[in-house]
Amino acid sequence: MNFCEGDPAITLTATLGENIQSYEWYKDGVQTGNTTSSIAVSETGSYYIIAIVNGCGDDLTAISNRIAITYGQQPVSPAFSTSPDASTSNLCSGDEIVFSLQAPNVTGEVAYEWNFGDNTPWYGPQVPKQLHTHLSL
């Protein structure tokens, strides 16, 4: 399960049945100190629980499957600018505006889309600099 840094902790809960005598949660093979049926998780690791089950005079050990939790960096939102500066210029219908994207450094596949709301979308894998003539403002 993948989450972003800063996301709220998730709760893992053991549902091992009846007659549970005790619980021991582990993260990466080390006891966490949590001895309840649930644990709040906010760190990357491999989590599992060992439960002692009272079975008619004999105690049995039940070990859950491991669940891998990964917390990664929050995505960084890109910013864009226009030339001329659309926030300070008086633009008219038919004026050309250059939209430039200042995208963060990212790894993996990235695709960009410009959508100007006039049925002229632009798609592409590279950081775009898009010239657009909008017919109405």
N, C-alpha and C positions, 0 to 999 in steps of 0.2 A: 504494500500500500504506500502510495507516494503522497506527501504533503509538502507545503511550503513553510519555511521558517516564519514564525509569527502566527501561524494558524493555531486555533485553540487545540488544547490537548484532546486526544481521542481516548475513549474508554474501551478497554478490552475486558470482556466478561467471560468467565468460565461457566459453562453449563454442563457439568459433569454428572448430574443426577443427584441421588439421595445419599444419605449416610456419609457425607464428607466430614472427616475429622479435622483436617487442616489443609491449608493451601500454602504454596511457596512460589512466588513469581520469580522468574529469571530473565535477565537481559544479557545477551551474549554469553550465556553460560555462568553468569554470576548472580547470586541471589540479590534481589532488590530490597529485601526487608519487608515487602508488602505481603501480608498473610491473609488477605481477604479474597473474595471471589472476583473482584474487579481491580483494575489498575488504570490510572490516567497516564497516558504516554505522550511525551512531547519531544522525544529524542530518537534519533536513528538507532536502530538495533534489531536484533532477532529476539523476540519475546516468546516465552512459553511458561506454562504453569505445571507444577507437580502437586497432585492432590493425594492425600492419604484417605482411603475409603475404609470405613469400618464394615467388614464383611463377615458377620456371624462369628466373631471371635478371632478371625484372622484379618489383620490390616493389609490392604492391598494398595499398591501405588499406581496411580493413573497419571500418565504424562500426556499433555496436549500436543498437538502439532505446533510447530514453530510458525510464527507469523513475522515476516520481515516488514519493518516500518522504516521508511526513508523520508527524511526532511531535507528538502533542497532550498536553494535560494529563491526568494520571491522574484517573479519576472519583473523586469524594468519596462515601464511603458515608454514607447518612443515619443518623440516630440517632432513637430514640424513647423516650418516657417514658410512665409510667402514673400514673393518679390513681384511687385511692390508689396509693402507691408499692408495686408488687408485690414488690419485693425486701425491704421492711422491714415490710410489713403482713401480718397474719394474715387471709388471704382464705378465704372459704367458698364452697362450691358455691352458685350463684345470685347472688353479689355482682356488682354492676355495676362495670366497670373502664373508664375512658376512656383510650384509647391515642392519644397525640399524636406526630406525626412532625415532627422538626426536619430538614428537607431542605435541602441546599445550594442556592445559586443556580445554576441550570442554564439553558442555552439549548436550543432545539429542543423536539421533542415528548417529553413525559414522562408516563408512566402509573404509577400506584401500585396495589399489591395488598396487602390484608391477608389473611392466611390463618391462621385460628385453629385449624385442625386438626379442626374439628367440622362441616365442610360448610356453613359460612356465610361464604364469601369475600366480600371487598368490592373492587371495582375502580373506578378513577376517574382523571380527568386532573388534579384539583386536590389540593393537599396535604391529606390527610385528618386529621380528628380523629374517631375512631371509638369509639362507645359499644358495648360488647359485654358480654353476660351469658353467662358460660361455665357450662355445666350441671355440669361436674365439673372438679376440679383434679388 
